[in-house]
Amino acid sequence: MLPAAGAGRRMGADQPKQHLRIDRRTLVEVTLSRFIGLPGIKGAVLALAAGDELTPKLLASFSAFPLHFTQGGATRSDSVLAALNYLSGKQAVDRQSWVLVHDAARPCVRPADVYKLLEAVRGSDAGGLLAVPVRDTLKQADERNCVSMTVPRDGVFHALTPQAFRLGPLAAAMDRAHQDGVILTDESSAMEHVGMKPLLVKGHADNLKITHPDDLPLARLILQAQSAFQSALVGDTATPE
């Protein structure tokens, strides 16, 4: 599922960032394409802003797997919960089914990393998420924006998406967090709030989230580099010794 109800104000664009284009495709099209061919993917639910009639039209030709649309909310967690409730209302969807929650604005996720995540959480009750170890020194700021301390980075990770959890437990955890007034910035936080310990699955730092205007050309370069690398691997495999 993709929460895609945000306005993307930090992009400074005149349209939602998921409608911006990387070459000829919209951002949301590119992001969805990263999941094509992965085993077990049955479809995608997109939580959209109220009145968003453009996104379904932009995706009308997408046929790799079924797309479903529901109305999102004011925050990311509201949109994810709306998508979970949509799925929970489907008789054909078991509450123990796995769901992947991925940012619509992360078009550079590597399909191999998604596959690794799905394999890692198989048989787990706590689920898991893609993440990368923190590389840089971390500083804690005080109220004057001066350094108050250096934060040890051992065992500290940047949380990425997708994040994988079972439908029923994730919906229940997010409901509980909302009732308790917890501010959720990702789905793992909800599971942690109810005492679960999701698995951290190492991904790649090029799983960029489009947030600022200069992120878009950077994403284009990343995708070009990934494609060139994959083509080189295929070429090496096909070359006889």
C-alpha positions as CSV (number, residue, x, y, z in Angstrom):
1,M,0.0,0.0,0.0
2,L,1.1,3.5,-0.8
3,P,0.1,6.5,1.3
4,A,-0.2,9.2,-1.4
5,A,-2.4,11.9,0.1
6,G,0.3,14.4,1.0
7,A,0.6,17.8,-0.7
8,G,4.4,17.7,-0.8
9,R,4.7,21.4,0.1
10,R,8.5,21.2,0.6
11,M,8.8,20.4,-3.1
12,G,7.5,23.9,-3.9
13,A,5.6,22.5,-6.9
14,D,2.2,23.4,-8.1
15,Q,1.0,19.8,-7.9
16,P,1.4,16.8,-5.5
17,K,4.9,15.4,-5.8
18,Q,3.6,11.9,-6.8
19,H,2.4,13.6,-10.0
20,L,5.9,15.0,-10.8
21,R,7.7,13.2,-13.6
22,I,10.9,11.3,-13.9
23,D,11.5,11.4,-17.6
24,R,8.2,10.3,-19.1
25,R,6.6,8.6,-16.1
26,T,5.1,10.1,-13.0
27,L,6.7,9.5,-9.6
28,V,4.0,7.1,-8.5
29,E,4.2,5.1,-11.7
30,V,7.9,4.6,-11.2
31,T,7.5,3.6,-7.6
32,L,4.8,1.1,-8.4
33,S,7.0,-0.4,-11.2
34,R,9.6,-1.4,-8.6
35,F,7.2,-4.1,-7.3
36,I,6.5,-5.7,-10.7
37,G,7.4,-9.4,-10.8
38,L,8.0,-9.8,-7.1
39,P,6.5,-13.0,-5.8
40,G,3.4,-12.7,-3.6
41,I,2.4,-9.2,-4.7
42,K,-1.4,-9.3,-5.2
43,G,-2.1,-5.7,-5.7
44,A,-1.7,-2.2,-4.3
45,V,-3.9,0.2,-2.3
46,L,-3.3,3.9,-2.8
47,A,-4.6,6.2,-0.1
48,L,-5.3,9.5,-1.9
49,A,-6.2,13.0,-0.9
50,A,-9.9,13.9,-1.0
51,G,-10.9,14.9,-4.5
52,D,-7.8,13.5,-6.2
53,E,-9.3,12.2,-9.4
54,L,-6.0,12.6,-11.4
55,T,-4.0,9.8,-9.8
56,P,-6.4,7.0,-11.0
57,K,-6.4,8.5,-14.5
58,L,-2.6,8.7,-14.6
59,L,-2.4,5.0,-13.6
60,A,-5.2,3.8,-15.9
61,S,-2.7,2.0,-18.1
62,F,-0.9,0.3,-15.2
63,S,-1.8,-3.4,-15.5
64,A,1.0,-5.3,-13.8
65,F,-1.2,-6.0,-10.8
66,P,-4.6,-4.6,-9.6
67,L,-4.7,-1.1,-8.1
68,H,-7.3,0.0,-5.5
69,F,-7.9,3.5,-4.3
70,T,-9.3,4.8,-1.0
71,Q,-9.4,8.3,0.6
72,G,-6.4,9.1,2.8
73,G,-6.2,11.4,5.8
74,A,-4.5,14.5,7.1
75,T,-1.3,12.6,8.2
76,R,0.7,9.7,6.9
77,S,-0.6,7.4,9.6
78,D,-4.2,8.4,8.9
79,S,-3.7,7.4,5.3
80,V,-2.0,4.1,6.1
81,L,-4.8,3.3,8.6
82,A,-7.4,4.1,5.9
83,A,-5.7,1.7,3.5
84,L,-5.6,-1.0,6.2
85,N,-9.3,-0.5,7.0
86,Y,-10.0,-0.7,3.2
87,L,-8.2,-4.1,3.0
88,S,-9.8,-5.3,6.2
89,G,-13.2,-4.8,4.6
90,K,-12.3,-7.2,1.8
91,Q,-13.7,-10.7,2.4
92,A,-10.9,-12.3,0.3
93,V,-8.1,-10.7,2.4
94,D,-7.1,-12.6,5.6
95,R,-6.1,-10.5,8.6
96,Q,-2.9,-12.5,8.8
97,S,-1.9,-11.6,5.2
98,W,1.3,-9.6,4.8
99,V,1.1,-6.0,3.8
100,L,3.9,-3.8,2.5
101,V,3.7,-0.1,3.3
102,H,5.9,2.0,1.0
103,D,6.3,5.7,0.4
104,A,4.9,6.8,-2.9
105,A,7.9,9.2,-3.1
106,R,10.5,6.4,-2.9
107,P,11.0,5.5,-6.5
108,C,14.5,4.1,-6.2
109,V,13.9,1.1,-3.9
110,R,15.7,-1.9,-5.2
111,P,13.4,-4.9,-6.0
112,A,16.1,-7.2,-4.6
113,D,15.8,-5.4,-1.2
114,V,12.1,-5.8,-1.2
115,Y,12.5,-9.5,-1.9
116,K,15.1,-9.8,0.9
117,L,12.6,-8.1,3.3
118,L,9.8,-10.4,2.4
119,E,12.1,-13.5,2.9
120,A,13.4,-12.2,6.2
121,V,10.0,-11.6,7.9
122,R,8.5,-14.9,6.7
123,G,7.1,-16.7,9.8
124,S,7.6,-13.6,12.0
125,D,4.8,-12.0,14.1
126,A,6.7,-8.7,14.6
127,G,7.3,-7.9,10.9
128,G,10.2,-5.8,9.8
129,L,11.5,-2.9,7.7
130,L,14.3,-1.9,5.4
131,A,16.9,0.2,7.1
132,V,20.5,1.3,6.7
133,P,23.1,1.9,9.4
134,V,23.8,5.5,10.3
135,R,27.2,6.5,8.8
136,D,27.6,10.1,9.9
137,T,28.3,11.5,13.4
138,L,25.0,12.5,15.1
139,K,24.7,15.7,17.1
140,Q,21.9,16.5,19.6
141,A,20.9,20.2,19.5
142,D,19.8,22.3,22.4
143,E,17.2,25.1,22.4
144,R,19.7,27.5,20.9
145,N,20.6,25.1,18.1
146,C,24.0,24.5,19.6
147,V,25.5,21.0,20.1
148,S,24.4,19.6,23.5
149,M,25.9,16.1,22.9
150,T,27.2,13.6,20.4
151,V,24.8,10.7,19.9
152,P,26.5,7.3,19.8
153,R,25.7,5.8,16.4
154,D,26.5,2.2,17.2
155,G,23.3,0.2,16.5
156,V,21.5,3.2,15.1
157,F,19.7,2.9,11.7
158,H,17.9,5.1,9.3
159,A,14.4,3.6,8.8
160,L,13.3,3.2,5.2
161,T,10.4,1.7,3.4
162,P,8.8,-0.7,2.5
163,Q,7.9,-1.9,6.0
164,A,6.2,-5.4,6.2
165,F,3.6,-6.4,8.8
166,R,0.6,-8.6,9.0
167,L,-2.6,-6.8,8.3
168,G,-4.6,-7.4,11.5
169,P,-1.8,-6.8,14.0
170,L,-0.7,-3.6,12.2
171,A,-4.2,-2.2,12.0
172,A,-4.7,-3.0,15.7
173,A,-1.4,-1.4,16.7
174,M,-2.1,1.7,14.8
175,D,-5.5,2.0,16.3
176,R,-4.0,1.7,19.7
177,A,-1.3,4.3,19.0
178,H,-3.9,6.8,17.8
179,Q,-6.1,6.2,20.9
180,D,-3.0,6.7,23.1
181,G,-2.1,10.0,21.3
182,V,1.2,8.6,19.9
183,I,2.6,10.5,16.9
184,L,3.6,7.9,14.4
185,T,6.2,8.7,11.7
186,D,6.3,5.1,10.4
187,E,4.5,1.8,10.9
188,S,7.2,0.2,12.9
189,S,6.6,2.8,15.6
190,A,3.0,1.5,16.0
191,M,4.2,-2.1,16.4
192,E,6.9,-0.9,18.9
193,H,4.2,0.9,20.9
194,V,2.4,-2.4,21.5
195,G,5.6,-4.2,22.6
196,M,6.7,-5.8,19.3
197,K,10.3,-5.7,18.0
198,P,10.3,-5.5,14.2
199,L,13.3,-6.9,12.4
200,L,15.7,-4.4,10.8
201,V,16.6,-5.7,7.3
202,K,19.6,-4.0,5.7
203,G,18.8,-2.1,2.5
204,H,20.6,0.4,0.4
205,A,21.1,4.1,1.0
206,D,20.0,5.0,-2.5
207,N,16.4,4.2,-1.5
208,L,15.9,8.0,-1.6
209,K,12.7,9.7,-0.5
210,I,11.8,12.6,-2.7
211,T,11.3,15.6,-0.4
212,H,13.0,18.6,-1.8
213,P,13.3,19.9,-5.5
214,D,16.9,18.7,-5.9
215,D,15.9,15.2,-4.9
216,L,14.1,14.6,-8.3
217,P,17.2,14.9,-10.6
218,L,19.2,12.9,-8.0
219,A,16.5,10.1,-8.2
220,R,16.8,10.2,-12.0
221,L,20.6,9.6,-11.7
222,I,20.1,6.8,-9.2
223,L,17.6,5.0,-11.4
224,Q,19.9,5.4,-14.4
225,A,22.9,4.0,-12.5
226,Q,20.8,1.0,-11.2
227,S,19.6,0.2,-14.7
228,A,23.1,0.4,-16.1
229,F,24.5,-1.8,-13.4
230,Q,21.7,-4.4,-13.9
231,S,22.3,-4.3,-17.7
232,A,26.0,-4.9,-17.1
233,L,25.2,-7.9,-14.8
234,V,22.9,-9.4,-17.5
235,G,25.5,-8.8,-20.1
236,D,28.2,-10.6,-18.1
237,T,25.9,-13.5,-17.5
238,A,25.1,-13.8,-21.2
239,T,28.7,-13.6,-22.4
240,P,30.2,-17.0,-23.0
241,E,33.6,-17.7,-21.6
